[in-house]
Amino acid sequence: MRHVDKSKVEMPPSLCVPQSPEDDPCPNISKITQRKRVDVIEKEYFPKDKKYKDSYKKKDIKDTLERLYHSKCCYCERKVERWDVEHFRPTSKYPWLAYSWDNLLFSCPTCNQDYKKGQFEILGPKATFDLKNLSEINRLASTIAYQHELPSLIHPELENPEDHWKFTVNGKMGAVTQKGKDTIRICGLDRQFLREQRKEIIDEVEKIANAKKLTSSSQEEDEKVIRQLIRDFSEKAYNEKKEFLAFRQYVLKHLLSKILNRIFTNEE
Ligand SMILES: [Zn+2]
């Protein structure tokens, strides 16, 4: 998981909320969603009926999330073709946030359906909905109003996830904070499949380094090759389209020089 800046994209028009009855700049597409939003608020639960789900899966919402997240899961950073519009605060516990832009994320079905499911643990008192906040519903949960809840799960758009964990050369993910530990557990971010995928990135750079070492004939040349390998790795680590950027950036910062020096100096 890494930080994603949602201010880079416009809010999808279908989520627009009229600010006042006489001054309504919202497009027609948003009226149906607004009706369902009000309906859900009145019911005080999120109905199972498909038509309620359809409104948070509208094309403009899906297209914008796909573009913002480069088709990568907000939790595990895997690129996926089939994905879920994920509710950071689940509809089962926060029905009024079912159509709120700051509550909608891009998630792979494994992280969402097999691990996180309806989990949402908080350390503080649970937020409740006040109808006077309806016009602010799209940014309600990311403002001060919900900070007192202290969720265990890191919100990739509101926090800097990189402060919460560390990795090993084997792709294993560990926590350096309690919140990091909870997030890894809730979303299964250290699951075997992800570990192996992350390890492949290290295997690849080691393979290239070993091949380059064979053709290098001097220490000076070795150093040149190492600098180039670091540059190449860095380029990928900051390429938004690549998977596992949190891991790549951690490796670049903490592990890569050690890996390359070990290969080029034959140190164990
Ligand atoms: Zn995922």
Residues whose N, C-alpha, C, O or C-beta is under 5 A from the ligand:
A	BS01	ZN	C73 Y75 C76 E77 C108 C111
